[in-house]
Amino acid sequence: MKTALYTTLIGFLVCPIGLASGLASSDPSLLSALKSGRFDLFLRYRFEAVEDATPNLAPAYASTLRSALGYRTGAFHNADGYLQVEDVRVVGDDKLYNDGGANGVSQRAVVADPEGFELQQGIFRYSGLPRTVFTVGRQEITHRQAPLHRYIGNVLWRQNWQNYDSLRLLNLSIPHTTLDYAYVWQVNRIFGGHNPRPDAGHFEMDSHLFNLQYAGLRFAKLEAYSYLLDFTTPTSTALSTATLGLRLQGDKPIMGKARLLYVGEYARQLDYGSNPNAISVSYLLAELGVNFTVGGFLQSMAVKFSYERLEGKGGVNAFQTPLGTNHAFQGFADRFLVTPPDGIRDYFATLSFKFAGSTQLIAAYHHFGADQCAYAYGDEVNVVLEQPFGEQLLAGVKYADYRADSNPANLIRNTQSGQAYDLSKFWVYLQYSF
């Protein structure tokens, strides 16, 4: 039933384009709207090398190109549409890495960038109601500035981006306030639509996403959210949870050209819908930092200290974020994409520099500990260097090195989930967009 509904909704967008010439004589403004749109293009080549110390895993080397072409129509009676197709190709040998289950390679480390061509976005958008936008179809949904998509994200670091078959409403009627609601029946994941593993390609669900943001305070932005995720296939019902949370993020000037940065967030997660398990865990984030405006060759620099806790009580009773852009959290090596049963306590420091010419350098150090049983997982160093060339071209290099702690608890409890083994990754990438 949901597939039929989705096909019908996409038809609202596709059919007018196909029938444009036939309608031109009776309604030329529709043809004008279809012709007056604009194309967009995104290209990203990336080479990724992975050294995973998990036994019997050879290094991985992935050379891939992501291409995404989109077209947004002009407006017609406060309505418009958008179509975007995405293609991921291996440049070279596709057997040098495990792409997450689609290419059949199991003896090498994972780089979750499978080949494939698919519809990335296909939406109908209507903005005829006062300060309200209604969007239906396949779309990307995020609630925060990239890449900090903790709960709901498009996983833009991977080559095959995540999207949502959904209905979405945005309302700005209350001053300084954004009300955002979405009903989601399918999430199309990064592992590709033809992945044979259960639920790897898609999450079937009956879910509601509520997000409210208030920007009327001088010192902070407030956010409240409720994510009611009900996964409807037997292999994923244990992920069904209700997460309710509050976030405060802000900055204020101190000492002339310096600004104090601060973030505080708390959330509670409980079992919901079809989940057969009892879940009751919490999330906590606290950050404090300073940004200095310097000028000249070094335009600015910032230092930030952070603490993030995802509670774990053993087994499946651990705080999870299955729809988030989890690469942006707990280190770029991705040892903690899924929260271990014992939970995570992440203490980390971040240094960032912006130089003349918009060159950006970021370095971070993480110390990971178990929330339950109080033992160490390990430490990680991250470094990112990016250089834009104008507004359309960006080049970057990135490195992540996770060093596992050899304490007995880590070795006994985390050999299956991977936190007991070292992991390093290196990337070089070039992307173009217009």
Backbone torsions as a table, in degrees:
resi	resn	phi	psi	omega
1	MET	NA	-42.6	-179.9
2	LYS	-67.2	-36.0	177.8
3	THR	-63.6	-42.1	178.7
4	ALA	-64.3	-40.0	178.9
5	LEU	-63.4	-43.5	-179.9
6	TYR	-62.4	-43.1	179.2
7	THR	-60.2	-41.0	178.6
8	THR	-63.4	-43.0	-177.8
9	LEU	-65.1	-43.3	177.9
10	ILE	-63.5	-31.6	177.4
11	GLY	-59.7	-31.9	177.2
12	PHE	-59.1	-32.4	179.8
13	LEU	-86.7	-46.5	-173.3
14	VAL	-70.9	-43.5	-175.1
15	CYS	-60.3	-44.1	177.7
16	PRO	-59.4	-33.9	179.1
17	ILE	-68.0	-43.3	-178.7
18	GLY	-68.1	-29.8	-176.5
19	LEU	-98.3	8.4	-173.0
20	ALA	-56.0	-44.7	-176.3
21	SER	-65.8	-34.6	179.9
22	GLY	-70.8	-29.2	-178.2
23	LEU	-90.0	-9.5	-171.5
24	ALA	-56.9	-41.7	-175.2
25	SER	-68.5	-33.7	-177.7
26	SER	-90.2	-23.9	-176.8
27	ASP	-147.6	76.1	-174.5
28	PRO	-63.5	-23.6	-178.6
29	SER	-66.9	-30.4	176.3
30	LEU	-65.7	-45.5	177.9
31	LEU	-62.0	-38.5	178.3
32	SER	-63.3	-40.2	179.0
33	ALA	-64.6	-39.5	-179.7
34	LEU	-69.1	-35.3	-178.7
35	LYS	-80.9	-24.9	-173.0
36	SER	-88.6	8.4	179.1
37	GLY	-74.8	-172.4	-179.8
38	ARG	-140.1	148.2	176.2
39	PHE	-88.3	155.3	168.7
40	ASP	-136.1	152.8	-175.8
41	LEU	-139.1	136.8	174.9
42	PHE	-131.7	125.9	177.2
43	LEU	-126.6	132.2	174.7
44	ARG	-142.1	117.2	170.1
45	TYR	-95.7	137.8	179.0
46	ARG	-144.7	138.7	169.6
47	PHE	-111.4	129.3	-179.5
48	GLU	-127.8	129.8	176.9
49	ALA	-118.8	134.2	-175.3
50	VAL	-130.0	130.5	172.2
51	GLU	-116.3	109.0	-177.4
52	ASP	-114.9	122.0	-176.7
53	ALA	-81.2	3.6	173.5
54	THR	-56.9	132.3	-176.4
55	PRO	-54.0	140.6	174.6
56	ASN	70.3	20.0	175.6
57	LEU	-112.1	121.8	175.6
58	ALA	-81.7	160.1	177.1
59	PRO	-60.2	156.6	179.1
60	ALA	-116.6	144.5	177.3
61	TYR	-137.1	114.2	-176.6
62	ALA	-120.6	124.7	177.3
63	SER	-118.7	108.1	-171.1
64	THR	-135.0	155.3	176.5
65	LEU	-126.6	124.6	173.0
66	ARG	-101.2	129.1	176.2
67	SER	-125.8	129.2	177.7
68	ALA	-134.8	123.4	-179.2
69	LEU	-119.5	128.0	-178.4
70	GLY	-130.8	160.2	175.7
71	TYR	-141.7	123.3	175.3
72	ARG	-107.7	126.9	-179.9
73	THR	-72.3	165.3	168.4
74	GLY	-74.5	174.4	-176.8
75	ALA	-82.3	141.6	175.5
76	PHE	-138.3	109.8	-176.5
77	HIS	50.9	50.4	177.4
78	ASN	65.5	20.3	179.2
79	ALA	-127.1	148.9	174.4
80	ASP	-152.0	169.6	-179.4
81	GLY	-134.4	162.3	179.4
82	TYR	-144.4	132.2	174.6
83	LEU	-123.5	135.4	176.3
84	GLN	-142.5	130.3	174.8
85	VAL	-110.3	150.4	-176.6
86	GLU	-129.3	138.4	177.3
87	ASP	-133.4	133.0	175.8
88	VAL	-120.6	124.6	-179.2
89	ARG	-125.2	143.6	171.3
90	VAL	-83.5	130.3	176.5
91	VAL	-101.6	94.1	-175.9
92	GLY	119.2	-137.6	-173.8
93	ASP	-91.7	119.8	-178.6
94	ASP	-85.8	4.2	179.4
95	LYS	-104.3	12.7	-179.9
96	LEU	-93.3	4.9	177.9
97	TYR	-156.2	155.8	172.6
98	ASN	-87.9	115.1	-175.0
99	ASP	-85.9	11.7	179.8
100	GLY	104.5	9.7	174.5
101	GLY	121.7	-12.8	-176.1
102	ALA	-84.1	-31.9	-174.6
103	ASN	-95.2	1.5	174.4
104	GLY	77.8	4.9	178.7
105	VAL	-88.1	124.8	-178.7
106	SER	-122.9	-14.1	-174.3
107	GLN	-90.2	-0.3	178.3
108	ARG	-116.1	163.6	178.8
109	ALA	-64.6	160.9	-174.9
110	VAL	-87.8	132.7	164.2
111	VAL	-129.4	106.3	-168.3
112	ALA	-80.9	63.3	177.6
113	ASP	-129.9	76.1	-179.3
114	PRO	-75.0	151.8	172.8
115	GLU	-68.3	152.4	175.9
116	GLY	164.9	157.3	176.0
117	PHE	-126.7	129.4	-177.6
118	GLU	-158.4	167.1	173.2
119	LEU	-76.3	116.5	179.6
120	GLN	-85.8	-42.0	177.0
121	GLN	-143.8	142.6	175.4
122	GLY	-155.2	99.0	-169.3
123	ILE	-130.9	155.8	168.0
124	PHE	-116.9	126.5	-176.8
125	ARG	-122.6	134.9	-179.6
126	TYR	-129.1	129.3	-178.1
127	SER	-126.5	30.9	-177.0
128	GLY	-80.9	-13.3	176.7
129	LEU	-87.3	149.7	-176.2
130	PRO	-57.2	122.2	173.9
131	ARG	51.1	37.4	-177.6
132	THR	-137.9	137.5	175.9
133	VAL	-124.1	129.5	179.6
134	PHE	-114.2	126.6	-178.5
135	THR	-129.7	133.6	179.7
136	VAL	-136.1	141.3	178.0
137	GLY	127.6	-159.3	178.1
138	ARG	-86.4	121.8	-172.8
139	GLN	-149.7	161.6	171.1
140	GLU	-91.2	136.9	-179.8
141	ILE	-125.9	126.4	172.6
142	THR	-140.1	157.5	-179.0
143	HIS	-122.7	-4.6	179.9
144	ARG	-138.0	167.5	177.6
145	GLN	-63.5	136.7	178.8
146	ALA	-61.6	145.5	1.8
147	PRO	-99.2	19.5	-169.5
148	LEU	-83.0	53.3	-179.7
149	HIS	-92.4	79.8	-170.4
150	ARG	-66.1	-41.6	-174.8
151	TYR	-110.5	-41.4	-176.5
152	ILE	-126.6	117.0	-176.5
153	GLY	-147.3	171.0	175.3
154	ASN	-103.4	2.9	177.6
155	VAL	51.1	53.6	-171.6
156	LEU	-69.2	-10.7	176.3
157	TRP	-72.1	-33.7	178.0
158	ARG	-75.8	163.5	-178.1
159	GLN	-78.5	-34.9	177.2
160	ASN	-97.4	103.1	-172.6
161	TRP	-76.9	149.4	178.8
162	GLN	-80.0	142.7	176.4
163	ASN	-141.4	172.5	-171.0
164	TYR	-130.2	127.0	169.1
165	ASP	-84.4	111.5	-163.7
166	SER	-162.2	167.4	168.2
167	LEU	-112.2	133.9	-176.6
168	ARG	-136.4	138.7	176.9
169	LEU	-124.8	128.6	172.7
170	LEU	-117.1	132.7	-178.9
171	ASN	-134.1	133.7	-178.4
172	LEU	-119.6	25.2	-175.0
173	SER	-65.4	-35.1	179.9
174	ILE	-85.0	129.2	-177.7
175	PRO	-53.8	136.4	176.7
176	HIS	64.7	12.5	-171.9
177	THR	-123.6	135.1	173.6
178	THR	-113.5	118.5	175.5
179	LEU	-102.6	126.1	-173.1
180	ASP	-132.1	120.7	176.7
181	TYR	-130.0	140.4	175.1
182	ALA	-141.0	139.2	169.2
183	TYR	-106.1	126.0	-174.0
184	VAL	-119.9	129.1	176.3
185	TRP	-112.1	-13.6	175.7
186	GLN	-155.3	137.4	172.6
187	VAL	-113.2	124.6	-179.9
188	ASN	-96.7	112.2	-165.6
189	ARG	-88.4	176.5	-174.5
190	ILE	-75.4	-12.5	-173.9
191	PHE	-85.3	0.5	174.4
192	GLY	92.2	145.3	-175.5
193	GLY	-68.3	-17.3	-177.8
194	HIS	-105.2	15.1	179.4
195	ASN	-69.5	127.9	-175.4
196	PRO	-76.9	-13.8	-179.3
197	ARG	-69.9	141.0	-179.0
198	PRO	-56.4	127.0	176.7
199	ASP	64.4	9.3	178.9
200	ALA	-70.7	-40.7	-179.2
201	GLY	-77.6	-37.6	-174.9
202	HIS	-143.1	147.4	165.9
203	PHE	-105.6	117.9	171.0
204	GLU	-85.7	135.9	-173.9
205	MET	-157.7	171.9	176.4
206	ASP	-136.9	79.7	-163.8
207	SER	-124.9	153.4	-179.8
208	HIS	-127.6	129.2	-179.2
209	LEU	-116.4	116.9	177.7
210	PHE	-115.4	131.0	177.5
211	ASN	-144.0	129.5	178.7
212	LEU	-125.9	129.2	179.2
213	GLN	-127.7	134.9	-178.5
214	TYR	-123.4	123.1	-176.2
215	ALA	-116.9	26.0	-176.7
216	GLY	-87.7	-1.8	178.7
217	LEU	-97.0	144.2	-179.4
218	ARG	-72.5	-30.5	-170.9
219	PHE	-96.8	-11.7	-174.9
220	ALA	-165.4	159.1	170.1
221	LYS	-107.2	132.4	-178.0
222	LEU	-105.2	143.7	179.3
223	GLU	-139.8	133.8	173.0
224	ALA	-126.1	142.4	-176.1
225	TYR	-146.8	154.3	174.5
226	SER	-143.9	114.9	-179.1
227	TYR	-114.0	108.7	-177.2
228	LEU	-104.3	95.8	-173.7
229	LEU	-103.1	118.5	177.7
230	ASP	-122.2	102.9	179.8
231	PHE	-84.0	131.4	-167.5
232	THR	-105.0	-1.2	175.7
233	THR	-99.4	146.1	-173.2
234	PRO	-57.2	-31.7	-176.5
235	THR	-75.1	-12.0	-175.5
236	SER	-123.4	2.8	-176.2
237	THR	-60.6	-25.8	179.6
238	ALA	-67.7	-12.5	176.4
239	LEU	-88.5	-4.7	-177.5
240	SER	-70.4	115.4	-177.1
241	THR	-144.6	158.6	169.6
242	ALA	-111.5	120.6	-179.2
243	THR	-117.8	122.7	178.5
244	LEU	-121.2	132.4	-175.7
245	GLY	-153.8	167.5	177.2
246	LEU	-132.7	143.8	-179.6
247	ARG	-139.5	140.0	173.1
248	LEU	-126.5	129.0	179.2
249	GLN	-139.7	132.7	-179.0
250	GLY	-163.2	-177.8	174.8
251	ASP	-156.2	155.6	178.7
252	LYS	-149.3	148.3	-178.5
253	PRO	-70.3	140.2	173.4
254	ILE	-143.3	146.9	172.9
255	MET	50.5	55.1	174.7
256	GLY	73.8	-103.3	-174.6
257	LYS	-91.9	10.7	179.4
258	ALA	-101.5	150.3	176.7
259	ARG	-129.1	134.9	175.7
260	LEU	-83.1	130.7	-179.3
261	LEU	-111.0	137.6	-179.9
262	TYR	-152.1	144.5	178.2
263	VAL	-142.2	136.8	171.6
264	GLY	-137.7	134.8	-177.8
265	GLU	-149.6	141.8	176.7
266	TYR	-141.0	140.2	178.1
267	ALA	-144.0	154.6	176.5
268	ARG	-123.2	136.2	-177.5
269	GLN	-124.4	128.1	-179.3
270	LEU	-128.1	159.2	175.2
271	ASP	-64.9	151.3	-173.1
272	TYR	-152.2	151.8	172.4
273	GLY	59.8	-123.4	-173.0
274	SER	-86.7	7.2	-178.1
275	ASN	-65.4	123.0	-179.7
276	PRO	-82.0	-4.5	-174.5
277	ASN	-107.6	159.8	175.1
278	ALA	-91.3	117.5	-179.4
279	ILE	-118.6	131.4	176.1
280	SER	-157.0	92.2	-175.1
281	VAL	-141.5	167.3	-175.5
282	SER	-130.3	166.8	179.3
283	TYR	-131.6	141.5	179.4
284	LEU	-143.4	134.4	175.4
285	LEU	-134.5	131.8	175.2
286	ALA	-136.8	127.0	-179.6
287	GLU	-134.9	143.1	176.6
288	LEU	-145.0	131.3	-178.2
289	GLY	-157.1	177.5	178.5
290	VAL	-136.5	135.0	174.7
291	ASN	-111.7	127.6	-178.1
292	PHE	-111.3	127.4	171.1
293	THR	-88.2	120.1	-173.8
294	VAL	-105.0	-56.8	-176.9
295	GLY	97.0	159.5	-178.2
296	GLY	78.0	-146.1	-177.8
297	PHE	-60.7	-45.0	174.2
298	LEU	-93.2	101.7	-175.5
299	GLN	-72.4	-43.3	-179.4
300	SER	-158.2	160.5	174.3
301	MET	-147.3	154.8	-178.9
302	ALA	-142.7	147.1	173.9
303	VAL	-129.6	137.7	-175.3
304	LYS	-143.4	138.1	176.1
305	PHE	-116.6	133.7	-171.1
306	SER	-137.2	152.5	173.8
307	TYR	-136.5	124.3	178.9
308	GLU	-128.9	129.7	-178.7
309	ARG	-125.1	124.7	170.1
310	LEU	-113.4	109.5	-172.0
311	GLU	-66.1	141.5	174.3
312	GLY	-137.3	133.9	-179.1
313	LYS	-118.2	13.5	-179.9
314	GLY	99.6	150.0	-179.7
315	GLY	62.1	-136.6	-179.4
316	VAL	-84.7	-3.4	-175.9
317	ASN	-85.6	68.9	178.5
318	ALA	-138.4	147.0	-176.9
319	PHE	-68.6	121.3	-176.4
320	GLN	-121.9	151.0	176.3
321	THR	-132.1	73.0	-171.5
322	PRO	-68.9	-15.4	-179.2
323	LEU	-108.7	5.5	-177.0
324	GLY	-84.8	167.0	170.5
325	THR	-85.3	78.5	-168.6
326	ASN	-73.2	-13.8	175.5
327	HIS	-59.7	-27.7	-177.4
328	ALA	-78.8	-1.6	-174.6
329	PHE	-129.4	151.3	179.4
330	GLN	56.0	37.3	173.6
331	GLY	87.4	145.7	-175.4
332	PHE	-76.5	-9.6	177.9
333	ALA	-72.7	-15.4	173.9
334	ASP	69.2	31.0	174.8
335	ARG	-72.2	-16.2	-173.5
336	PHE	-124.3	35.2	175.8
337	LEU	-60.0	-35.5	172.6
338	VAL	-111.4	128.5	-179.2
339	THR	-65.2	126.8	178.2
340	PRO	-63.2	159.8	180.0
341	PRO	-54.8	-31.4	-179.1
342	ASP	-85.8	4.5	178.7
343	GLY	74.7	-176.4	-176.3
344	ILE	-138.4	138.5	164.2
345	ARG	-123.3	113.5	-173.6
346	ASP	-112.1	112.4	174.1
347	TYR	-103.0	120.1	-176.6
348	PHE	-145.7	153.2	177.9
349	ALA	-122.6	141.4	-177.3
350	THR	-129.5	130.9	172.6
351	LEU	-115.3	132.5	178.1
352	SER	-134.8	143.3	-178.5
353	PHE	-132.7	138.8	173.0
354	LYS	-121.8	123.9	-175.4
355	PHE	-107.3	170.3	174.7
356	ALA	-57.8	141.8	-174.7
357	GLY	85.5	8.8	177.0
358	SER	67.9	16.5	172.6
359	THR	-63.7	135.3	-178.2
360	GLN	-127.1	132.1	177.9
361	LEU	-125.2	128.3	-179.9
362	ILE	-129.6	133.3	175.8
363	ALA	-131.9	140.3	-178.6
364	ALA	-141.6	148.8	175.3
365	TYR	-127.0	129.6	-179.4
366	HIS	-117.4	140.3	165.7
367	HIS	-119.9	120.7	-175.0
368	PHE	-105.8	132.0	175.2
369	GLY	-132.4	156.6	177.1
370	ALA	-75.3	138.6	175.9
371	ASP	-71.8	-36.9	176.4
372	GLN	-101.2	137.5	177.7
373	CYS	78.2	-8.4	169.5
374	ALA	54.1	50.3	173.3
375	TYR	-117.8	165.2	-176.8
376	ALA	-90.4	137.6	169.6
377	TYR	-83.7	-49.4	-177.2
378	GLY	161.6	-169.0	-178.8
379	ASP	-129.3	157.7	-179.6
380	GLU	-146.6	142.5	174.4
381	VAL	-115.8	133.5	177.4
382	ASN	-124.5	139.1	175.5
383	VAL	-138.7	133.5	177.5
384	VAL	-133.4	132.8	174.7
385	LEU	-129.2	123.5	-179.8
386	GLU	-129.4	141.6	179.2
387	GLN	-132.4	111.1	174.2
388	PRO	-80.7	150.0	174.2
389	PHE	-123.0	92.6	-171.9
390	GLY	74.6	-158.9	-176.9
391	GLU	-92.6	-8.5	-170.7
392	GLN	-114.1	-19.3	-173.7
393	LEU	-118.9	136.7	-179.4
394	LEU	-140.4	133.5	175.1
395	ALA	-120.1	146.3	-178.5
396	GLY	-155.2	157.0	170.0
397	VAL	-131.0	150.7	-173.2
398	LYS	-151.0	143.5	-177.5
399	TYR	-142.5	139.2	176.9
400	ALA	-137.5	133.4	-178.2
401	ASP	-135.8	107.0	177.8
402	TYR	-99.2	127.4	178.5
403	ARG	-116.4	113.1	-176.5
404	ALA	-74.4	144.5	174.3
405	ASP	-79.3	141.6	-175.8
406	SER	-96.5	20.3	178.6
407	ASN	-65.4	151.9	-175.0
408	PRO	-58.3	-38.0	-178.3
409	ALA	-62.9	-42.8	179.5
410	ASN	-66.0	-42.0	-179.2
411	LEU	-66.7	-35.4	-178.3
412	ILE	-79.3	-40.0	-168.9
413	ARG	-92.9	-17.2	-168.8
414	ASN	-130.7	26.6	175.2
415	THR	-73.3	-34.8	179.8
416	GLN	-72.4	-41.8	-176.9
417	SER	-83.8	-14.2	170.2
418	GLY	103.6	-13.6	-175.7
419	GLN	-67.4	-11.8	179.7
420	ALA	-85.2	-0.9	-175.2
421	TYR	-124.0	145.4	177.4
422	ASP	-64.5	154.6	178.3
423	LEU	-155.4	127.0	175.6
424	SER	-129.9	147.0	-179.0
425	LYS	-138.9	145.0	176.9
426	PHE	-134.4	136.2	179.8
427	TRP	-130.7	147.0	165.2
428	VAL	-135.3	135.4	-172.6
429	TYR	-148.4	155.3	177.5
430	LEU	-140.4	126.4	-178.3
431	GLN	-133.3	149.4	-178.2
432	TYR	-133.2	138.3	178.2
433	SER	-148.8	148.5	170.1
434	PHE	-149.0	NA	NA
